Amino acid sequence: MGKVLVVGAGGVSSVAVHKMAMNPEIFSEIHLASRTKSKCDDIAAEVKKRTGVAIATYGLDAMDVAATAALIRETGVSLVVNLALPYQDLALMDACLEAGVNYLDTANYEPEDEAKFEYSWQWAYQDKFKAAGLTAILGSGFDPGVTSVFATWLKKHKLDGIRQLDILDCNGGDNGLPFATNFNPEINIREVTAPARHWENGQWVESPAMSTKVPFDFPGVGEKNMYLMYHEELESLSTHNPEIERARFWMTFGDAYINHVTVLENVGMTSIQPVMHNGVEIIPLQFLKTVLPNPGDLGAKTVGKTCIGDIATGPAKDGSGEKTFYIYNICDHEECYAEVGSQAVAYTTGVPAMIGAAQVLLGNWTAPGVWNMEQLDPDHYMEMLNRHGLPWQVVELDAPAAF
């Protein structure tokens, strides 16, 4: 039905491309580009072996707008799926505008030289995409992405509004290594070491990184310590759901992970400020990334499950008073590896990227402009989650979140 260009060749890209190849009635042609073409070739070979579908591969500097626009025209695609680093979001959006195609990503823009991520840079493209008659979908991963769609589905089917929202992200997997990040180490460590922020009573409340810890019993996983963090969907959800009084994001980490990050931060290895080493300028965090395990290589080692979802409180649609619902997905690391050769963290981002792309190609999400996931109709997306590896459950809780 549609031709798509995927940019990026990491673990999430591998999952997304595998799942696209499993749905040829939607994705008639798949093109894959990255700065390192050999990584694309490796993914294409795995996809061919598992599905029989051939994928065209290219070497591309995604920061080169003219080169990207030329490749878009050469391939004849109608959608670019950005699974590269978030530093490249704006350049890829510019290339889509130049070539006249739609855009989708999984994470919002952040400058490479500043630990700051917010939607303002991408929201500024609203008028450009609208004038061009093109659609840009922001954040079609799991969080952001599925968790935002969960909130919208609850508002459409269960609640008249959301008063309180907590997003809970638990990875109960174990890869047997002393220290490894679940996704791109550079992005992961920047998020973890940033100050925590949550939305409350019309303003942002900031606290030191990793300073608020709460135990929680996660379905399918068990009790884990979760930490209050800032995550980008808090900005878009509080903007597009102005009735929200409080919105928070929580992620689980083991004690060993916290200890490693603390030590690395204390000795300057998480810094993004350049330093001179033997006459060569390096970024400590980028160097650290090169010596840490590649998350894309951890699939065969990882066992256990993830559990990610929303706890939302608000007035019930049936007029029965205030209700609280917990909506979540449980994903098994070993099952993900058996299907697409990936651990569950990459799977839970790559599958939603495929489903979001499908919504564009199927014509379900085509309004011109720049849109966050919670602004879009959730129903077909939610139905596809159930059919393509990320089934969800919703339960009513006795009371709002007590933590």
PyMOL commands that set and color helices and strands:
alter all, ss='L'
color gray80, all
select helices_A, chain A and resi 11-21+37-51+65-75+86-99+120-123+126-132+146-157+185-193+233-240+255-266+284-291+295-297+299-301+333-340+344-361+373-375+379-387
alter helices_A, ss='H'
color red, helices_A
select strands_A, chain A and resi 2-7+27-34+56-59+79-82+102-105+135-138+164-171+196-200+203-207+213-218+222-229+246-252+275-277+280-282+305-315+322-332+369-372+392-397
alter strands_A, ss='S'
color yellow, strands_A
deselect
rebuild
show_as cartoon
